[in-house]
Amino acid sequence: MRVESSSAREYYITHVEQENWSTRTLERQIETQAYRRLLSTQTATAVEPEVLPAKPSVRDFIKDP
């Protein structure tokens, strides 16, 4: 993958799983540096984004082919 930072990679992996991003959406998020933009809006004390456990949703059972 083109993401060098391990924390950025974990951010993208988590969001792909939770929000069911397509490959096109993932590419767009990486190209627009969504992780860096998120960090720039965070305060100095909360640098790492919160990682929530994945909850099963309707999308997990019914997926669009």
C-alpha positions in Angstrom: 0.0 0.0 0.0 1.2 3.6 -0.6 0.5 4.7 3.0 3.9 5.0 4.7 2.7 5.7 8.3 1.4 2.8 10.3 -1.0 4.9 12.2 -2.5 6.3 8.9 -2.7 2.8 7.5 -4.6 1.6 10.6 -7.0 4.6 10.3 -7.8 3.7 6.6 -8.2 0.0 7.4 -10.6 0.8 10.3 -12.7 3.1 8.2 -12.8 0.7 5.2 -14.2 -2.0 7.6 -16.6 0.2 9.4 -17.9 2.3 6.5 -17.7 -0.3 3.7 -15.6 2.0 1.5 -15.1 0.9 -2.1 -11.6 0.8 -3.6 -12.4 4.1 -5.4 -13.4 5.8 -2.1 -10.3 4.5 -0.4 -8.1 5.8 -3.2 -9.8 9.2 -3.0 -9.4 9.3 0.8 -5.7 8.5 0.5 -5.0 10.9 -2.3 -6.8 13.8 -0.5 -4.9 12.9 2.7 -8.0 12.5 4.9 -5.9 11.2 7.8 -3.6 14.3 7.8 -6.6 16.6 7.6 -8.2 14.8 10.5 -5.0 15.2 12.6 -4.8 18.9 11.7 -8.2 19.4 13.3 -7.4 17.4 16.4 -6.1 19.1 19.5 -2.5 18.5 20.6 -3.6 16.2 23.3 -5.7 13.9 21.2 -3.5 13.1 18.2 -4.5 9.5 17.5 -8.1 9.0 16.1 -10.4 6.9 18.2 -10.7 3.3 17.0 -14.1 1.8 17.7 -14.9 -1.9 17.6 -16.9 -2.9 14.5 -20.5 -3.5 15.1 -22.5 -5.8 12.8 -24.9 -3.8 10.6 -27.5 -4.5 7.9 -24.8 -3.9 5.3 -22.9 -6.9 6.7 -25.7 -9.2 5.9 -26.9 -7.7 2.6 -24.2 -6.5 0.3 -24.5 -5.1 -3.2 -22.5 -7.3 -5.6 
